[in-house]
Amino acid sequence: MNILLKESIYVIIPVHNRKNITLSCLNNLRKCGDLERYHAIVIDDGSTDGTTEAIQNLYSEVIVLSGDGNLWWTGAIKKGMEYAINQGAKYLIWLNDDCLPDKSALQLISNFLQTNPDTIVGASCYNPESNVSLESGFKGRDRLKASSGEVVFVDGLSGYCVGIPTAIVNQIGLPDGDRFPHYFGDVMYVLKATQAKFKVCILGSAKVILLGENNAIHSLPDYLLQMSSIKLPLLFWNKKSQYYLPAQFFYHIEKYNLFFGIPLFLVKTSWYLVQFIKVKYLPTHNSSASLTPECNYFTL
């Protein structure tokens, strides 16, 4: 399809040093016909494994933007969004490169966006081994998912595969890569949209497979057992860690306001410290379980 005939929808894919995974993602989009229908943007944040060169050789229709390794997930997404909007995009789709949409998934998201211009929509995510749907959104303190045929409205979404009308971006701005460089960038952006009275939902019929979700870790003790050599500074001050304290602080402030957010942040940080001490210095758990490190969820 001629580039001038493509729909005004831009698929934004942040990547870093995962060439084979990235190429598999693009190959899946080609098989589904999505590279022909939509504009695809890969933001390569300083890869040293030949990712950009491989894309340029194999997928000449894909736009590649470069970073210096300091964009992280949110900065890469922001850069892709800025580029797409400057090109006249009407709709944007975030897509992690370890996320494989079904043949009709992006088309269903596209159709939904065009008929619901005040709504951000996420795909329904599935485990690659069990083919069981996974919780990819939340409402209050409840984690939610959507089955085929369902539309489940939520307060926030994980950024695996999310469609956003540009009209909403024009109202609320771009994601905050300074305060939420890697984790929480997606959740807080979607929460910002709901605070501005926009709707957010999971579209059950738009199915995607999450390659990194077969043995996901959702607790700090399990994460510490898996990452047995991790030190306290790396846990709390590495931007790639879900427990990166500056992002945790701003998350609590934005979600709960200053009055409630600061006490909750202090309580949560104290709990993290207690768990770190228990696991590292008072081991009582079996650490032989085969688990996938939690930091892989949004790995660039």
N, C-alpha and C positions, 0 to 999 in steps of 0.2 A: 504494500500500500504506500502511495506517495505520502511523504510527511505532511503535506498540506491537507490531506484528506483524513488524517488521524483525528480522533476525538480530542477535545480540549481537556484531557485528563492526563496527569503526570504521575507516574509511579516512582516513588522516591526510595532508594535502597542504600542505606549506609553500610559501608564495609571496611574491614581492616584485616589484612593478612589471613584471609580464609579463601584463597583463590578457588579451590575445588568446590567449596560450598557455594561461593558466589556464582561460579559458572553453572553449577547444577540448578541454582535458582533461575538464572537467565534461560537456561535450556528448557526448564519447565514452562516459563512464560512464553517462550517461542512455540513449544508444542501446543500450548493452550490458545495460541493466536493472539496473546495479549501484546506482544512486541509489535505486532502489525496494527492492532487497534489503538494502542495508547503510546504516549511518549514515556520512555523509561530513562530515569536518571540514576546513575550510580555515583555516590560520593565516596571516593577512595581516600580515606584519611591516613595517608602516609604509608601505605602498604609497601613492604620490601620483598614480597614473594612473587612479583610479576603480575599482579592482579590487573592493573590497568592495561598493560601490554596484551595480555590474553583477551581481555574484553574487546580491545580495539581490533584484534586480529579475527575474532570469532563472531563478534556482535557489533558490526559497524553502525547499526541503527541506534545503539544505546549511547546516550550522552554520558560522558565521564567528567566529573568535577573532582578536583584534587584538594586535599587537605595536607597539613604538615604533621599530622599525628596528634594534634591537640584539640581536635574538634569533639572527639568522643561522640556518643550516640546523638545527643541533643543538638550539638553544634553542627553535625553532619546533616541531620534532618532539617535544621533551620536553613542551612546553606542551600539544600535542594529545594526547599519551599520558596525561598527568595528567588532563585533562578526561575522556577516554574511560573511564579506569579508575574515576573518580568516578561515572560514569554506569552502571557495572556491566558494562563490556565484558569479554568472555571472550577475544576475539582482536583484534589490531591489525594494520593493513596500512599500512606506509609507502608513499607514492606521490609521486614527483616530478611536477610538473605538465607536464613535457615528455616524459612517459612514457605511452603509450597502450596499455592492455591490450586483448587480443583479447576477443571476446564471452564466452568461457568462462574466461578467465585467473583472475579473482578468485574465481570459483566453485571452480575447481580448487585454488587456494591454500586457500580456506576448508575444502574437504573434507579436504585433506591435514592441515591444522592440527587438525581435529577427531579425526582418527584417529591423529595423531602429536603428542600434547600436550607432548612433551619436545624438540620440534624447531622451529628457525627455518627458514623456507623462502623462497627468493627465486625470482622469475620468471626465465624464460629470455629474454634481451634480444636484440633484432634491429636491425640497421642498416635505416633506412627506405628507402634507395635500392637496396641490393643484396639485401635480405632475408636476409642472412647472420647467423647467430648470433654474438654477441659474448661475450668473456670478462667475466663479472660476479662471479666468485668467485676465491678463491685457497686453495691448500693448500701450506704451506711457502713456497717461492719461486716456485711454479708458478701461473700464472693459468689458470683453468678455465672451461668453459662446458658447457652440457647441450643435447643434441639432443632432438627430440620423442620422448617415451617413456622418456627416461633420468631417473634421479634420481642426481645427482652430489653426494657429500658433500664439504664444504669446511671450511676453518678460518674464513673470513671472506667477507663479501658487500659489494658496493656497494649503497647504499640506494635504488636506483631504485624497486623494487617488492618489498617484503619483508614477509612475514607472521610475526607473533610472538604466541604464546600469552601471555595476561596472567599465567598461572602462572609463566612464566619471569621476567617483569618483577618479580613479587613476590619472586623469589629474588635477582635480581642488581641490582635498582634501575633507575633511569632513565639515559638517556645523559648524558654529562658535557659540558655546554655551556660550562663554564668553561675546561677545558684543550683541548677540541676544538670550537671554536665553529662551524666551517664544514666544513673538510676533516677526515677521519679520524673524525668523530663516529659515522658508520655502521659503518665497519670496526672500530673499537675496541670498540664496543658488542657487535657480533656475536662478536668475539674474546673478550670478557669472558664471553660465554655459553659458548663452547667451553671456556674455562678452568674454568668451573663444571660441566663434564661434560655440558652439553647438546649436542645434535646440530644441525648446520647443513647445509643442502643447497640445490641448485638444482633446481627442478622443470621438466624439459624441456618438458612439455606445456603449461605456463602461459606463453604467449607474450605479450611486450610489445614495442612499437616505441619506440625511443629517438630522439626527434626531434633531439637535439643531438649524435648520435654519427656523423654521416655523414663527418666529417673530423676525428676526434678526434686530439689531440696527446698523446703519451705520453712525451715527452722534454723536458728543460729546454732544450737548444739550439734545438729547433724552436719552443718556446714563446717564447724570447727573440727569435728571428727574426721571429715574428709580432708580438710586442709590442715593436716596435723602440724605442719611446720610454720604456719602463719603466725606473725608477731602482732602485738597489739597496735603499733603504729600503722601497719599495713591494713589491718582490719578497719581502722577508723579514719585513716587519712589518705587512702588510695581512692581516687575518683572512680575506679572500676568496681569498688566494693559497694554492695547494697547498704553497708553500715557506715558509709562515708558520712562523718558527723555534720559537716556544713550542710549537705543536702538533707540530712535527717532533720536538722534544726529548721531550715526553711520550709520543709514539708509540713512540720507540725504547726508552724506559724500560719502558713497559707491555708491549711485545712481547718484549724481549730481557733484561729485568731490568737493575739498575744496573751490574753488573759488565761486561756486554757492551754494554749500551745506550748508555752515555756515550761509549766509544771509537767505536762505530759512528756515533753522531750527529756527533761531531767530524770523522770521516773524510768523512761525507756532506756536511756543511757546507763543508768544504774543497773538495770536488769541485764543489759548487755555485758557489763563488767562482771557481774556475779556469774553469768553463764560462762564467760571466758575463764574465770578463775576455777570454776567447778570442772570444766572439761580439761583444761590444761594442767591443773595442779591437783585436782581431786578426781581422777578419772574413774567413772563408774559405769561407763557405757562400752558396749562392744563396738570397736572401730573397724571391724572387718567388712562391714556392708559395702557393697559396690554402689557408689553414688556419684551423681554428676555435680560438680561444683556449682553453687548457686550463682556465682558471678557469670556463668555462661548464658543466663537468660537473655541479656541484651548485649552480649559480646559483639564488638565491631569486627 
